[in-house]
Amino acid sequence: MGATLRAVRALALLSGFHLLGLGLLAVLGAVDWAVWLWTPAAIRLKIVFVSLLLAVPVVRGMFMLRTPPRDEPGGLLVTEADEPRLWATVRELAREVGTRAPDEIRLTADVNAAVSEDARFLGIAGGVRRLYVGLPLMAGLDEAGLRAVLAHELGHYAHADTRLSALTVRGRVQVARMIDVFHAKADDKVAKERARQERKSEKRLARGRKAKEVDTTGAGVTYRTMAKIYTAYGRLYLRATLAGARRQELAADLAAARIAGRDATARALRSIPAIDAAHDVHLSSYATLGTEFGLLPPRGEVFGGVRHLLAARAGELSELRERLPDEPSSPYDSHPPAAERVARIEALPDDGRGAETPGPALGVLASPQDALAAVEDVSLTPEALRMRRLDWPDLVHEAMSARVARSAGELRAAAGGAALPAVLDAVDAGAAWEIAGRLPKSDEAAAATGRAAREFARPALRRGLSAMVTDELLRSGRARWELSWSGPATLRLPDGAADALPAALDAATADRPDTAPLRALLAPAAAH
């Protein structure tokens, strides 16, 4: 579908919103006319009043032509002087795509690339063009893949997708506004009805009578009916506009394949879900590992550390590239499933161009590490920027040690704040189950008695002792958490301790406890 037809469709859908409003006003007017002719005066005035209440938000919504102000553009703005090679690449691709280059390039902290345009006069006149490029995405691509991604985004400019988005966004905003207004009014009616019935019930109770159950079933029904009408149109609007958005993505994929090559485009499309998965793992298990304790990795590594993960788990990521997500398609998706997009590109004739180039995508930046650090500065909160920075090995050790110390604190608190030697003395003295009884427990464990209560308490006591012993070994320097980019952090214990600790914990939590094996493990720590 050409840009002209898409513009006509967008205008028709936007006009449909206003035609729906006019139709509803006409229906309300017809109802009022019939009521005025055929009903008694008391009912007549009430119905006309209700129809006026319904008509007011409809009329207001029809004249709310302006969309909400946009947020300030995010990311790090880079000039041609800052990143000459990136700008040269973008300008070259824009010429090949056949479109005007963006006015701004902004580096972001997302596994994504996007374009926008501040179009005016319902998309008739163009405006400032912005290209957003995520550094974590670049970290997982080679230069050929980056060119494919950039060509795809510039293809949206060439097809006027960004200019026409002003029309579709306006329609979505107006329909959503109307739905929100009617739901808010319905909720307000329900709240008022509930308050009225509750006051009535209080008066009945004050007179010694039984209060009636609050029932707000019919409250706000007219407003909710209006909301359902606009919701139905909203679904139609979304299905129509998002179907167009999916076609735009496929057209931009073809532009990328034409400019950057079939294989490079297919490989980039395969790589993006894998990079996204790696980025999620990096943020949740590495970059934010110590944030609750006020710790962050070195500057530039909060988002840039994904490079180490990608390198260490290259085999897993290669499997992810070959096994694309099996996404169920929906008429409300803005993008086609990744498998469909890849299949369409790989079905194109071989153009004789390879999928890879020697250099990583980050190599087009003047200084990748400086860029990553600068993006952190504009992406993290002020509180995060004030956190203490540690090298990766020290960050993992301190963060994991803090977690162990927190776990050890539960048993320490149950023992009245006693240190580990005192806790072991209490276990030898037969107070283990009394201490364990003060640990947090499930409802089932709290209701248990006798032998059953002890069996519920034994694992909790064992975990608490394990945490206290590990905490002691960490504090003494005999144990250390080690960073692993290929898996979870590992705890390095003294020679023989890893094998001896489970048996020592079993002995300390037996029906006849023996803490001697644990004390033997801790003895060198005490000497240290």
C-alpha positions as CSV (number, residue, x, y, z in Angstrom):
1,M,0.0,0.0,0.0
2,G,1.5,3.3,-1.1
3,A,1.9,6.3,1.2
4,T,-1.1,8.1,-0.4
5,L,-3.4,5.2,0.3
6,R,-2.1,4.8,3.8
7,A,-2.6,8.5,4.4
8,V,-6.2,8.2,3.2
9,R,-6.8,5.2,5.4
10,A,-5.3,7.0,8.4
11,L,-7.6,10.0,7.8
12,A,-10.6,7.8,7.4
13,L,-9.9,6.0,10.7
14,L,-9.4,9.4,12.4
15,S,-12.6,10.7,10.9
16,G,-14.4,7.6,12.0
17,F,-13.8,8.6,15.6
18,H,-15.6,11.9,15.0
19,L,-18.4,10.2,13.0
20,L,-18.9,7.8,15.9
21,G,-19.3,10.7,18.2
22,L,-21.8,12.4,15.9
23,G,-23.7,9.1,15.6
24,L,-23.9,8.7,19.4
25,L,-25.1,12.3,19.7
26,A,-27.7,11.6,17.1
27,V,-28.9,8.5,19.0
28,L,-29.0,10.4,22.3
29,G,-31.0,13.2,20.6
30,A,-33.5,10.7,19.1
31,V,-34.0,9.1,22.5
32,D,-34.6,12.5,24.1
33,W,-37.1,13.4,21.3
34,A,-39.0,10.2,21.8
35,V,-39.0,10.5,25.6
36,W,-40.1,14.1,25.4
37,L,-43.1,13.1,23.3
38,W,-44.2,9.9,25.0
39,T,-43.3,9.9,28.7
40,P,-44.4,11.8,31.8
41,A,-42.6,15.0,32.7
42,A,-40.8,13.5,35.7
43,I,-39.3,10.6,33.7
44,R,-38.7,12.9,30.8
45,L,-36.5,15.4,32.7
46,K,-34.5,12.6,34.3
47,I,-33.7,10.8,31.0
48,V,-32.8,14.1,29.2
49,F,-30.5,15.0,32.1
50,V,-28.7,11.6,31.8
51,S,-28.3,12.0,28.0
52,L,-26.8,15.4,28.6
53,L,-24.3,14.0,31.0
54,L,-23.3,11.4,28.4
55,A,-23.2,13.9,25.6
56,V,-20.8,16.3,27.3
57,P,-17.7,14.0,27.2
58,V,-18.5,12.9,23.7
59,V,-18.5,16.6,22.5
60,R,-15.4,17.4,24.5
61,G,-13.6,14.3,23.1
62,M,-14.4,15.4,19.5
63,F,-12.8,18.7,20.0
64,M,-9.7,17.4,21.8
65,L,-7.6,17.6,18.6
66,R,-4.2,18.0,20.1
67,T,-2.2,15.0,21.2
68,P,-0.4,15.1,24.5
69,P,3.1,16.8,24.4
70,R,5.8,14.3,23.7
71,D,8.5,13.4,26.2
72,E,11.9,14.9,25.7
73,P,14.0,12.7,23.4
74,G,16.0,10.2,25.3
75,G,19.5,8.8,24.9
76,L,22.8,10.5,24.2
77,L,22.9,13.1,21.4
78,V,26.1,12.6,19.3
79,T,27.2,15.1,16.7
80,E,29.2,14.4,13.6
81,A,32.3,15.6,15.4
82,D,31.6,13.1,18.2
83,E,31.0,10.1,16.0
84,P,32.2,10.8,12.4
85,R,32.2,7.2,11.2
86,L,28.7,6.4,12.5
87,W,27.4,9.5,10.9
88,A,29.2,8.7,7.6
89,T,27.6,5.2,7.7
90,V,24.1,6.6,8.3
91,R,24.5,9.2,5.5
92,E,25.7,6.6,3.1
93,L,22.8,4.3,3.9
94,A,20.3,7.1,3.6
95,R,21.5,7.9,0.1
96,E,21.2,4.2,-0.9
97,V,17.7,3.9,0.6
98,G,16.7,7.2,-1.1
99,T,15.7,9.3,1.8
100,R,16.9,12.3,3.8
101,A,19.4,11.5,6.6
102,P,18.2,12.0,10.2
103,D,18.9,15.4,11.9
104,E,20.0,13.7,15.1
105,I,21.5,10.4,16.2
106,R,21.0,9.4,19.8
107,L,22.7,6.5,21.5
108,T,20.5,4.6,24.0
109,A,20.8,1.8,26.5
110,D,18.3,-0.5,24.8
111,V,18.5,-3.6,22.6
112,N,16.8,-1.6,19.9
113,A,17.0,0.8,17.1
114,A,14.3,3.2,16.1
115,V,13.4,6.3,14.1
116,S,11.0,9.2,14.8
117,E,10.0,12.4,13.0
118,D,8.3,15.4,14.5
119,A,5.8,15.7,11.6
120,R,3.4,18.7,11.4
121,F,0.0,19.3,10.0
122,L,-1.2,15.7,10.4
123,G,2.0,14.4,8.7
124,I,1.8,16.6,5.6
125,A,5.0,18.5,6.6
126,G,8.0,16.7,7.8
127,G,10.0,17.7,10.9
128,V,13.1,16.9,12.9
129,R,14.2,13.3,12.2
130,R,15.9,11.3,15.0
131,L,17.7,8.0,14.8
132,Y,18.0,6.0,18.0
133,V,20.7,3.3,18.2
134,G,21.0,1.0,21.3
135,L,24.6,0.3,22.4
136,P,23.7,-3.1,23.8
137,L,22.3,-4.0,20.4
138,M,25.5,-2.9,18.7
139,A,27.5,-5.0,21.2
140,G,26.0,-8.2,19.7
141,L,26.2,-7.3,16.0
142,D,29.0,-7.1,13.5
143,E,29.3,-4.1,11.1
144,A,27.2,-5.9,8.4
145,G,24.4,-6.5,10.9
146,L,24.5,-2.9,12.1
147,R,24.2,-1.7,8.5
148,A,21.2,-4.0,8.0
149,V,19.5,-2.6,11.2
150,L,20.2,1.0,10.2
151,A,19.0,0.4,6.6
152,H,15.8,-1.1,8.0
153,E,15.2,2.0,10.2
154,L,16.0,4.4,7.4
155,G,13.6,2.5,5.2
156,H,10.8,3.7,7.5
157,Y,11.7,7.3,6.5
158,A,11.7,6.4,2.8
159,H,8.2,4.9,3.1
160,A,6.8,7.9,5.0
161,D,6.0,5.6,8.0
162,T,7.2,8.2,10.5
163,R,5.3,11.1,9.0
164,L,2.0,9.1,8.9
165,S,2.4,7.9,12.4
166,A,1.2,11.3,13.6
167,L,-2.3,10.5,12.2
168,T,-2.5,7.0,13.7
169,V,-1.1,8.1,17.1
170,R,-3.7,10.9,17.3
171,G,-6.5,8.5,16.7
172,R,-5.3,6.1,19.3
173,V,-4.9,8.8,21.8
174,Q,-8.4,10.2,21.3
175,V,-10.1,6.8,21.5
176,A,-8.1,6.0,24.6
177,R,-9.0,9.3,26.1
178,M,-12.7,8.7,25.6
179,I,-12.5,5.2,27.1
180,D,-10.7,6.5,30.1
181,V,-13.2,9.3,30.6
182,F,-16.2,7.1,30.6
183,H,-14.5,4.5,32.8
184,A,-13.5,7.2,35.3
185,K,-17.1,8.5,35.4
186,A,-18.5,5.0,35.9
187,D,-16.0,4.4,38.7
188,D,-17.0,7.7,40.3
189,K,-20.7,6.7,40.1
190,V,-19.9,3.3,41.7
191,A,-17.9,5.0,44.5
192,K,-20.7,7.5,45.2
193,E,-23.3,4.7,45.2
194,R,-21.2,2.6,47.6
195,A,-20.7,5.5,49.9
196,R,-24.5,6.2,49.9
197,Q,-25.3,2.6,50.7
198,E,-22.7,2.4,53.4
199,R,-24.1,5.5,55.1
200,K,-27.5,4.0,54.9
201,S,-26.2,0.8,56.5
202,E,-24.6,2.7,59.3
203,K,-27.9,4.3,60.1
204,R,-29.6,0.9,60.1
205,L,-27.0,-0.5,62.5
206,A,-27.4,2.5,64.7
207,R,-31.1,1.8,65.0
208,G,-30.3,-1.9,65.9
209,R,-31.4,-3.2,62.5
210,K,-29.5,-5.5,60.2
211,A,-27.4,-3.8,57.5
212,K,-28.0,-4.7,53.9
213,E,-25.1,-5.9,51.7
214,V,-23.7,-3.2,49.5
215,D,-24.7,-3.7,45.8
216,T,-23.4,-1.4,43.1
217,T,-24.3,-3.6,40.1
218,G,-26.3,-1.0,38.3
219,A,-24.2,2.1,39.1
220,G,-22.4,3.7,36.2
221,V,-23.9,1.2,33.7
222,T,-24.6,4.0,31.1
223,Y,-21.0,5.3,31.2
224,R,-19.7,1.7,30.9
225,T,-21.9,1.1,27.9
226,M,-20.5,4.2,26.2
227,A,-17.0,3.0,27.1
228,K,-17.7,-0.4,25.5
229,I,-18.8,1.3,22.3
230,Y,-15.5,3.3,22.1
231,T,-13.5,0.2,23.1
232,A,-15.0,-1.7,20.1
233,Y,-14.0,1.1,17.8
234,G,-10.6,1.2,19.4
235,R,-10.1,-2.5,18.7
236,L,-11.1,-1.9,15.1
237,Y,-8.7,1.1,14.9
238,L,-5.8,-0.9,16.4
239,R,-6.3,-3.9,14.2
240,A,-6.4,-1.7,11.1
241,T,-3.4,0.5,12.0
242,L,-1.2,-2.3,13.4
243,A,-1.8,-4.5,10.4
244,G,-0.3,-1.5,8.4
245,A,2.5,-1.3,10.9
246,R,3.4,-5.0,10.3
247,R,3.4,-4.4,6.6
248,Q,5.8,-1.5,7.1
249,E,8.2,-3.7,9.0
250,L,8.3,-6.2,6.2
251,A,8.9,-3.5,3.7
252,A,11.7,-2.1,5.8
253,D,13.2,-5.6,6.0
254,L,13.3,-5.7,2.2
255,A,15.0,-2.3,2.1
256,A,17.6,-3.6,4.5
257,A,18.2,-6.8,2.5
258,R,18.6,-4.7,-0.7
259,I,21.1,-2.3,0.9
260,A,23.0,-4.5,3.4
261,G,22.6,-7.9,1.8
262,R,20.2,-10.8,2.3
263,D,22.5,-12.9,4.6
264,A,23.5,-9.9,6.8
265,T,19.9,-8.9,7.2
266,A,18.7,-12.4,8.1
267,R,21.6,-12.9,10.5
268,A,20.8,-9.5,12.2
269,L,17.1,-10.5,12.6
270,R,18.1,-13.8,14.1
271,S,20.6,-12.2,16.4
272,I,18.3,-9.6,17.9
273,P,16.2,-12.0,20.1
274,A,19.4,-13.7,21.3
275,I,21.0,-10.3,22.2
276,D,17.8,-9.2,23.9
277,A,17.8,-12.4,26.0
278,A,21.5,-12.0,26.9
279,H,20.9,-8.3,27.8
280,D,18.1,-9.3,30.2
281,V,20.4,-11.9,31.9
282,H,23.2,-9.4,32.1
283,L,21.0,-6.7,33.8
284,S,19.3,-9.0,36.2
285,S,22.2,-11.3,37.2
286,Y,25.3,-9.1,36.7
287,A,24.8,-5.3,36.3
288,T,22.2,-5.0,39.2
289,L,23.6,-7.8,41.3
290,G,24.8,-5.3,44.0
291,T,22.4,-2.4,43.6
292,E,20.5,-3.2,46.8
293,F,23.8,-2.8,48.6
294,G,24.8,0.4,46.8
295,L,27.2,-1.3,44.3
296,L,27.6,-1.0,40.6
297,P,30.1,-2.3,38.1
298,P,32.8,0.1,36.6
299,R,31.6,3.1,34.6
300,G,30.5,2.0,31.1
301,E,29.9,-1.6,32.2
302,V,26.3,-1.4,33.4
303,F,25.2,-1.7,29.8
304,G,28.5,-2.6,28.2
305,G,29.1,-5.6,30.3
306,V,26.8,-7.6,28.1
307,R,29.9,-7.9,25.7
308,H,31.5,-10.3,28.2
309,L,28.4,-12.4,28.5
310,L,28.0,-12.6,24.7
311,A,31.6,-13.8,24.3
312,A,31.4,-16.4,27.1
313,R,28.1,-17.8,26.0
314,A,28.7,-17.8,22.3
315,G,27.5,-21.4,21.9
316,E,24.2,-20.8,23.7
317,L,23.6,-17.7,21.7
318,S,24.3,-19.5,18.4
319,E,21.6,-22.0,19.3
320,L,19.2,-19.2,20.1
321,R,19.9,-17.7,16.7
322,E,19.0,-20.9,15.0
323,R,16.0,-21.5,17.3
324,L,13.9,-18.4,16.8
325,P,11.1,-17.7,19.3
326,D,7.8,-19.4,18.5
327,E,5.6,-16.4,18.9
328,P,1.9,-16.7,18.5
329,S,0.7,-14.0,16.1
330,S,-1.9,-11.5,17.1
331,P,-3.8,-8.9,15.1
332,Y,-2.6,-6.4,17.8
333,D,1.1,-7.0,17.2
334,S,3.0,-4.1,15.9
335,H,5.7,-6.4,14.4
336,P,5.4,-9.7,12.5
337,P,6.9,-12.7,14.3
338,A,10.6,-12.9,14.0
339,A,10.4,-16.4,12.4
340,E,8.2,-15.0,9.6
341,R,10.5,-12.0,9.0
342,V,13.6,-14.2,8.8
343,A,11.8,-16.7,6.5
344,R,10.8,-14.0,4.1
345,I,14.4,-12.6,3.9
346,E,16.0,-16.0,3.6
347,A,13.6,-16.9,0.7
348,L,15.1,-14.0,-1.4
349,P,17.6,-14.9,-4.1
350,D,21.2,-15.2,-3.1
351,D,22.9,-11.8,-3.7
352,G,26.4,-13.1,-3.3
353,R,27.2,-11.1,-0.3
354,G,28.3,-12.7,3.0
355,A,26.7,-12.3,6.4
356,E,29.6,-11.0,8.3
357,T,32.3,-8.4,8.2
358,P,35.6,-8.6,10.3
359,G,34.8,-5.8,12.8
360,P,32.2,-5.6,15.6
361,A,29.5,-3.0,15.3
362,L,30.9,-1.0,18.3
363,G,34.0,-0.5,16.2
364,V,32.2,2.3,14.2
365,L,32.3,4.4,17.4
366,A,35.2,6.7,18.1
367,S,35.6,5.2,21.6
368,P,33.1,2.5,22.5
369,Q,34.0,2.6,26.2
370,D,33.5,6.4,26.4
371,A,30.2,6.1,24.6
372,L,29.0,3.4,27.0
373,A,30.0,5.5,30.0
374,A,28.3,8.6,28.6
375,V,25.0,6.7,27.9
376,E,25.1,5.5,31.5
377,D,25.3,9.1,32.6
378,V,22.1,10.0,30.8
379,S,20.2,6.7,31.5
380,L,20.8,5.9,35.1
381,T,19.0,7.6,38.0
382,P,20.9,10.1,40.1
383,E,20.8,7.6,43.0
384,A,22.4,4.9,40.8
385,L,25.1,7.3,39.6
386,R,26.1,7.9,43.2
387,M,26.6,4.2,44.0
388,R,30.1,2.8,44.7
389,R,31.8,1.3,41.6
390,L,33.8,-1.9,41.8
391,D,35.6,-4.1,39.3
392,W,33.5,-7.1,38.2
393,P,35.3,-9.7,40.4
394,D,35.1,-7.5,43.5
395,L,31.5,-6.6,42.7
396,V,30.4,-10.2,42.5
397,H,32.3,-11.1,45.7
398,E,30.9,-8.2,47.8
399,A,27.4,-8.5,46.5
400,M,27.1,-12.2,47.0
401,S,28.8,-12.0,50.4
402,A,26.3,-9.3,51.5
403,R,23.5,-11.7,50.5
404,V,25.0,-14.5,52.6
405,A,25.4,-12.1,55.5
406,R,21.7,-11.1,55.2
407,S,20.7,-14.8,55.2
408,A,22.9,-15.4,58.2
409,G,21.2,-12.6,60.0
410,E,17.9,-14.5,60.2
411,L,19.4,-17.3,62.4
412,R,21.5,-14.8,64.3
413,A,18.3,-12.8,65.1
414,A,16.5,-16.0,66.2
415,A,19.4,-16.7,68.6
416,G,19.1,-13.2,70.1
417,G,21.9,-11.7,68.1
418,A,24.5,-14.3,69.2
419,A,27.6,-14.9,67.1
420,L,28.3,-18.2,65.5
421,P,30.3,-19.8,68.4
422,A,27.5,-18.9,70.8
423,V,24.9,-20.4,68.4
424,L,26.9,-23.6,68.2
425,D,27.1,-23.7,72.0
426,A,23.3,-23.4,72.1
427,V,22.9,-26.2,69.6
428,D,25.1,-28.5,71.8
429,A,23.1,-27.5,74.8
430,G,19.9,-28.7,73.2
431,A,18.4,-25.3,72.4
432,A,18.5,-25.8,68.6
433,W,14.8,-26.4,68.1
434,E,13.8,-23.6,70.3
435,I,16.0,-21.2,68.2
436,A,14.7,-22.8,65.0
437,G,11.1,-22.2,66.2
438,R,11.8,-18.4,66.0
439,L,12.7,-18.5,62.3
440,P,10.2,-17.4,59.7
441,K,7.9,-20.3,58.8
442,S,5.0,-21.2,56.6
443,D,1.4,-21.5,58.0
444,E,1.6,-25.3,57.7
445,A,4.9,-25.3,59.6
446,A,3.6,-23.0,62.3
447,A,0.6,-25.3,62.9
448,A,2.7,-28.4,63.2
449,T,3.6,-29.9,66.6
450,G,5.9,-32.6,68.0
451,R,8.0,-34.5,65.5
452,A,6.4,-32.9,62.6
453,A,7.4,-29.4,63.8
454,R,11.0,-30.6,64.2
455,E,11.0,-31.9,60.6
456,F,9.7,-28.6,59.3
457,A,12.3,-26.7,61.4
458,R,15.3,-28.9,60.4
459,P,15.8,-27.5,56.8
460,A,15.5,-23.9,58.0
461,L,18.0,-24.5,60.8
462,R,20.4,-26.2,58.4
463,R,20.1,-23.2,55.9
464,G,20.7,-20.8,58.7
465,L,23.8,-22.6,60.0
466,S,25.1,-22.9,56.4
467,A,24.7,-19.2,55.9
468,M,26.4,-18.3,59.2
469,V,29.3,-20.7,58.6
470,T,29.8,-19.4,55.0
471,D,29.6,-15.8,56.2
472,E,32.3,-16.6,58.8
473,L,34.5,-18.1,56.1
474,L,34.0,-15.1,53.8
475,R,34.7,-12.6,56.5
476,S,37.9,-14.4,57.4
477,G,39.1,-14.5,53.8
478,R,39.1,-18.3,53.6
479,A,36.3,-18.3,51.0
480,R,35.5,-16.1,48.1
481,W,32.8,-15.7,45.4
482,E,34.2,-16.0,41.9
483,L,32.8,-14.3,38.8
484,S,31.6,-16.5,35.9
485,W,30.3,-15.1,32.7
486,S,29.2,-18.6,31.6
487,G,27.1,-19.3,34.6
488,P,26.2,-18.3,38.2
489,A,28.8,-17.1,40.6
490,T,30.6,-19.9,42.3
491,L,31.8,-20.0,46.0
492,R,35.4,-21.1,46.4
493,L,35.8,-22.7,49.8
494,P,39.0,-23.9,51.6
495,D,40.5,-27.2,50.5
496,G,38.2,-30.1,51.6
497,A,35.5,-27.7,53.0
498,A,33.1,-28.1,50.1
499,D,33.0,-31.9,50.7
500,A,33.0,-31.7,54.5
501,L,30.4,-28.9,54.9
502,P,27.3,-30.9,54.0
503,A,28.1,-33.7,56.4
504,A,29.0,-31.2,59.1
505,L,25.6,-29.5,58.7
506,D,23.8,-32.8,58.8
507,A,25.6,-33.6,62.1
508,A,24.7,-30.3,63.6
509,T,21.0,-30.6,62.8
510,A,20.6,-34.2,63.7
511,D,18.2,-35.3,66.5
512,R,21.4,-35.6,68.7
513,P,23.3,-32.6,67.4
514,D,27.1,-32.7,67.0
515,T,28.7,-29.4,66.1
516,A,32.3,-30.7,66.3
517,P,32.7,-31.1,62.5
518,L,31.5,-27.5,62.0
519,R,33.9,-26.2,64.6
520,A,36.7,-28.1,62.9
521,L,36.0,-26.3,59.7
522,L,35.9,-23.0,61.4
523,A,39.0,-23.5,63.6
524,P,41.5,-22.3,60.9
525,A,39.3,-19.2,60.4
526,A,39.5,-18.4,64.1
527,A,43.2,-18.8,64.0
528,H,43.4,-16.5,61.0
